[in-house]
Amino acid sequence: MRKSIQRRTFLASSSAALLAGCISDDEDADTTQNGGGDQGNNFNGGGESGGGSNNPDTTESVQTNTLVDDTVDVSEDEYRYWTFTLNQEATLSYEFTVRNGPNVDVILTDQEEFNSYQDGNRFRYASSGSSLDSIGDRISTDIPADDYVLCIDNTEAGEAQPPSNLDDDVARVEIMAVIES
């Protein structure tokens, strides 16, 4: 579902992110613009893993869940985003490449700040988990439990600015994001 939004809207993003636990039944958390409702992925802590071995070489199991692995077109003055919930600290890792079109902002923020972004207001974002005015990057950051949004922004809300050439400058972005806990 694509809706036209004002340039003063927000965020950029995509790539690979690592998180924790079990994915909820909502498999398609990809949304465009002000897309919908309570979509997203829920990542629960996996608790203790492993057997009863006293072997010092036994390591804890790491759970990896894919948030997104896709190529998306982000029209000028629009954005794409993915929502997810962490129930424990995890590592988000993502990699993105703009294959065609203008630089974008890929922004990691919490749900409350994303609401401010969508309303055209100032918003805060996780600088260690964001990549601004870029054609590609590889990010990995530890983040605490919370509700998050990873956004690819092709608006004037962030650092990257769509060209003022009266054309619809679409950014084609490959993004892979995973969550590991």
N, C-alpha and C positions, 0 to 999 in steps of 0.2 A: 504494500500500500504506500504510494508516494503522494505526498502533499507538498505544495509549494511552501517554503518558509522564508522568512526574512534573512538577509545576510547577517543580521545581528544575532543569529543563533549560534550554536557552539561547535564544538569538539571534533576531534579527528580521531581517528583510528584503528588500527588493526594490527594484526600479527599473531605471534604465537604466545600463549600464556599457560603457565602451569598452575594447577589448583588441587584441592583436596577432595577426597571422598567420592560419593556416589552422585551421579547426575540425576536430576529429576526427570519426570516423564516429558517435560517440555524440551523436545529435541531441537526445534528451530527457534532460537532466541534472536535471530537476525531481524532487525527492524530498520525501516527507513523513516526519517523525520520523526514525527511525533507518534509513530506507530505504537502499538498497542499494549495496553493492559499489563497484566502480571506475567509477562513472558520472561523467561530466563532460565538459568541453570542454578541448581542448588547443590552445593558441595559440602557434604558432611564429613566430619573426621572419621577416619577408619578405625580409630582405637588401636589397641595393641594387636600386633600381628606376629606371626611366626609360631614356632612350635615350642616344645619343652626342652630344647637342646641347651646344654651348658657350654657349647662350643663358642669360644670368643670370636670366631669369624662370622657368626650369625649376625646379619644386619636386618634392620627394620625394612619392611616393605614400603615402597613409595608408590602412591597412587597418582596417576597422570590422567587428566581428562582434557579433551579437546574442546575449547570454547568456539573456535571458528577455524576453518581451513577452506578458503574460498577466494575467488576473484570477483570483486564487486565494482560496479560503476556508480560513482557518486557525482551526480549532476551539480553544476555550479549553484551555489546558495542552498545546498542541501547537505545532509549528513547521514551516516549509517551508524548503528550502534548495536551492541550486544550487552545484555544485562546478566549478572551472576551474583550469587550469594555465597559467601564463605562463612562456614560455621566454626572455623579455626584458622589460625595463621597459615598462609600458603605462599607459594612462589608463582607469580604470573610471569610468563615468558611469551613474547611475541616477536614476530618478524614481519615486516611489510615492505613492499616495493611498489612504487607508482610506475606502472608500465606505460602509461600514456596520460597526458594532461598535466595540470598544474600541481605544484607542491600542495601537500595537505598537512593538517594537524591530526595526530593520533593522541587522544586524550583519555587518561584514566582518572575517573572521579567517582565519588560516592553518589548514591541516588538523590540525596537532597540537593547537592550542588548541581547535578545534572538537571534537576527541575528548574533551578535558577537559570542555567544555560538555555533551556528550552523557552523560558519566559523572556529571553533577550536581556537578562541582567548579568552583572558581573558574577563570576563563579570561581571557586577554587578547584584545583586539580592536583594530583600527585605528580610532582615534577620528576621524580625518579621513575615513574611509570608512564611518562608521556614523551612524545617526540613531536616537536613543533617545527613548522615550515620546512618540511622534509620530503624527499623523494624515496626515502627508505631508511630503515634502521632496524636494529636488533636490541630488544629491551628485556631485561630480567630483573624483577624486583620482588622483595618480600612484602606482603601486605597483611594487615590484621583482619580478623573476622569482621564482616560488614556486607552491605549491599553495594555492588559496584556497577559501573557502566564503562565499557571500552568503546570509544567513539572515533570514527574517521570523519573529520570535518572539512568540508569544502565551502565554507562560508567566511565571512569577515570577522567571526567571533574570536578566533584565535590569532596566532602570529601569521600564518599563511593567508594570503589575500588572493582571491580569484582575479584573473586579469579583467581589466575594464575595457574589453574590446567589443562589447555588445554581442558576443557569441556565447553559447552555452558550453563552457569549458568543462567537460566531463573528465573526472579523474578515474582511471581504471587502476584498481589497487588489488594486488595479491596480498592476502593476509593469512597468517597462521598464528593462533594463540592457544596456549595450553596452560593448565593450572596443575601444580604438583604439590602434594602434601604428604 
